[in-house]
Amino acid sequence: MATAPATTSHKNSLVADSVTISCPPIPNGGGNGLWLQPNFKASGTYTKNQQDSLGCVFKTSAGVTINPTSMTINPPPADTWCATFNINAGTNGTLHAFIKANGVEVASANVANLQVVQNGGGTCNC
């Protein structure tokens, strides 16, 4: 499960920050070599305080961080997020969703061992 920061409000109440990556649906958080198409979407849920931020990136095995080409964050009560990526085939890495408070990561979720291949699948509807 992943945690990510967002720009929405929970009526200014203090809540525990949490984030999940729910799609692609990976048992136990490990990608197990899942093949993703070069243009894919990932999605999940979150709980955060209004001032905290939410994000999702793809961290390559070579140490490069790739930002999504777009990210949609739905405010409460839905509390869902969707990130679209366009990554070259042949790239391996980890999806990393996170929430930051005052610039410090306070919650996160990862799906590791993912491979981007020309004829992959693994995209989500969101």
N, C-alpha and C positions, 0 to 999 in steps of 0.2 A: 504494500500500500504506500502511497506517496502523499506528501504534504506540501502545499504550495501557498504563497501569499497572494491575496487578491485586493481589489479596491472596492469592496462592498461593505455593507454595515450589518451588524447584528444588534441594531438598536443601541449601540454604544455600550453594551454590557460586556463584561470580561468573560471570555469563553476560552476553553482550551484549544489551542491551535492544532489542527490535524489535517492531513491531506492523504488522498489515496489515488493510485492509478488503477482504474477498474477496467480499462480497455486499452490495448489488447488484453484479454483475460488470461493471465499467466498464473498457473498454480504456484504457490509458495514464493512468488516474486521473482523467480529466475526465468529468463527468457528461453533457456535451453536451446539456443541457436535459432529461435523463431526468425523466419524470413519476412522482412517488411518490404513493401514496394517503395521506390524512391520518394513518392509523394504520399505520405500517410498521415493519419490523424491518431491522436491519443487522447484519452479523456479520463476524468475521475471526479471525485467529490472533495469538499473541503469544509472546514469550520475554522473561522478566524475572527479576530477583532477588526473593527473598521479600519484602523490605521495600518494594519499589517498588509503586506503585499504577497501575492501568489504568483508562481511562475513554474515553467517546465522547460527543460533543456535536454538535448541529446549530447552526452559526453562520449566522444570517440575513444577507442582503445589507444589511440595515439596521443590522447590528452587534450584534444581540441573540443571546445564547448560550442555547440551549434544551437542558436536560438530558433524558435519556431518562426515561420513566415507570418503566422497570425495566431492569436490566442483570444478565445472568448471566455469570459467569466460571468456566470449568471448569478445574480444576487439571491439572497434568501427569499423564499424558502427552498428554492431548488438546490442552491449551493453546489453547482456543477461547473466544470471547466472543460475546455476542448482546445487542444493545440494542434496546429497543422505544420508539418515539416516537409521540406524538400531537400533530400540528402542524396548524394551521389551513390550509385550502386558500388558495392565493394567496401562500404564503410561498416565497421563493427562498433558496438558500444552499449551504452546504458541510458535508458530514460530516467531522468531525475526531476521529480516534482518537489517543490519546496514552498515554505512560507517563511517570510522574513519579518522580523519586528525590529525597528530601528536599525536596519541594515544587517542584522545578524540572523542567520538561519536558525529557526526554532523548531521546525518540523519538516520532515522529508519522507519521500518514498522513492524506491528505485525498482526498475525492471532491468536486470543485467543480461548480458550474453545475447544481444540482438544483432542481426545481420541484415543490412540493406542490400537487396539483390534486384536485378532488373525485372524478374518475373515473380516477385514476392507477393505476399498478401498482407495480413495483419493490420489493415486499416480499420478504423472505427467509424460508425455513423454518429455524428454529433454536430 
